[in-house]
Amino acid sequence: MNTSLHLLLSRHSLGAKHLVEPGPDDAALDLMAEAALHAPDHGELVPYRFVVVRGAARERLGAAFADAARRAGKDEAGVAMDAERAVRPPVTVVVLARLDLGHPQVPAHEQWVAVGGALANYLNAAHALGFGGKMLSGAKVRDAGLQAAFCGPGETLVGWIALGTPARAPSTRAAKAAARDIWKDWTE
């Protein structure tokens, strides 16, 4: 099997509890960002930004997640759990979309495709470099406090990527039998 295809088919999402140090260094993060730039795009239009959170900034990340948990009405145990989960991975990368809604040639939906492609390339590059990762999103991306903490003008919070070294080899699992169900012939 082609090496690139094997890498794609062997990638598994690994959450923060399955990731340990070391996380990617600057050279690896540069390669992952370069891979993101090779996603489908429209010339010079780059409708996304990746923000790396590590070191002392991790404490601010944990505090931002704790505040979001409080706004969501969680009790103090839930607040502490959300804060701990936020700082658990060795490296967290914030994913932001920065769409040009008035672009004369590239509608918003095509810009969102570029954001998704960049995110997939980023995660695939992390895997190719030996790191595990997982995209995290959900209701938290709509939290006004988290949006204010991470978004610049005109940006939308997409989510977070947890990155690190897999704590153990991921379990091998058989290819999903349902793979055939995600595409159909025109005649069907």
N, C-alpha and C positions, 0 to 999 in steps of 0.2 A: 504494500500500500504506500502511496505517496507520503512522504514525511510530513508535509504540511497538513494533509487531510487527516493523518493519524493524530497530529497534535490537536486539531479541531475536535475530532471524535473522542479524544481522551480527556478533554477538559471537563471538570466537574466544579460546580459552585461549592466553595468551602466557606462556611460562616466563621465568624471571629473565634468561636470556641475551639475551632480546629486549626487555628493559625498560631504560630509561635515566631519568636525572633530567629533569624534576622528577617527584617522586612527589606524591601527593595531599597538600594542606595541611590544616590543621585544619577549614576550612570544608567541603572536599570529604569528609573523613572523617566529619564530622557528618552530611552528607547521606546517605552510604552507610549509616551506622548507623540513620538515620531510615528509610531504605528497608528495612533488615532488620526493623525493628519493624512494617512493614506486611505481613509474611509471614503466612500462616495461623497462627493461634495460638488460645489459649483464654483470652481476656480478659486478665487481668493476669499470667498465667504467661509468663515469658520464660526458656525453658530454654537460653539460650546467652549467651556473652560474647565480645567481640572485644577483643584486647589489641594495641595498636599498638607495634611495635618499630622505633625509629629513633634516630638520634644515637648516643651512647655505649653505649646498650643493645645496639646491633648487635654490638659486640665480645663481650658476654656471650652473645649468641645464637650467634655463631660458635664460641665456646669450648664451649657446651653441645652443639652438633652435633659438634664434634671429639671430645668425651668419649663421645658416643653411638657414634660410628664406632669408637672404640677398644674399647668394650664389645662391639661387633658383630664384633670381630676383624679390622678392616681394617688394612692396613699404613699407614705414615706418609704415603704418597702419597694413599691413599684418605681418610685423616683430613684432610689438607690440602684435598683436593677438596671434601669435605662441608662443612668450615668455610667455604671460599670461596663455595660455592653458597648457604649460609645468609645470607651478608651481601651477595650480589650485587644483589638488587632494591633500588631506592631505599627502599621501605617494605615491611615484612613485618608481617602481621597474624596473630596467633595466634587460632585458633578453638577455643573451649571449649564443651562442653555441660555444663549444670548441671541435670540432671533431678531432679524430685521424685518419687522412686520410690514414695513412699507417698501420692501425691496421690489423694484419694478419687474424683475424677471424670475425670482425664486419665491414661490408661495410658501407660507408657513409650514404646510405639511411636508414639503420637500426638505425644508431645513430640519424638521424633526427627524426625518430619515437620516440625515447626515449626523445628527446627535446620536442616534441609535447605532449607526455604523461605527462612529468613533468610539463609543463605549464598548462595543463588541471587540473592536481591534485592540483596545486598551487591555481588556481582560485576556484576550487570546495571547497578546504579547507577554503579559505577566506569566501566564501558564508556560509559554515557550521558554521563559527565563528561569523556570523552576519554582515560581511562586504560586500560591493559591489565592483565591479571591472570590468575592461575592458582591453583587450589587444589592444594596439595601434601599428601599424607598418606602412606600406606604403612606399612611396618614400624616406622618411626621413632616413630609415635604410641604404640606399645606399649612404648617404651623407658622404663624406670622413672626414669632420670635426667632425661629430657626432661619426663616427666609431673610429677616433683617440682619442676622449674624453673618450670613454667608453671601448673600446676593448683592452685587453692585447694581447701579442703575440699569434698568432694562433686562435684568437677568431673572431666570426662573430656576428655582432649586429642583433638580431632577432626583438627587439621592446621594448616596455615599457608597464608596467601594472599600471594603475591608480587604487588606492585603497582608500577606506574611508567608512564611514557610509552612507548608502542610506539616502538621504534627505527626501524621502517619500517612502512609500511602492510601489514597482513596480506594474504597472497595470497587472491585470491578463489577460492573453490572451489564447484563445482556442488553443489547440494543432494544429499544422499545418497539414492540410489535406495532404500535400505533403510528410509527413513522410514516407509513403509507397513507394514513388518514390526513396528513397535513398537506397533501397535494392531490390533485385529481386531474385526469385527462379532460380536455374540453368536451369530449363526447359523452362523458358520464353524467 
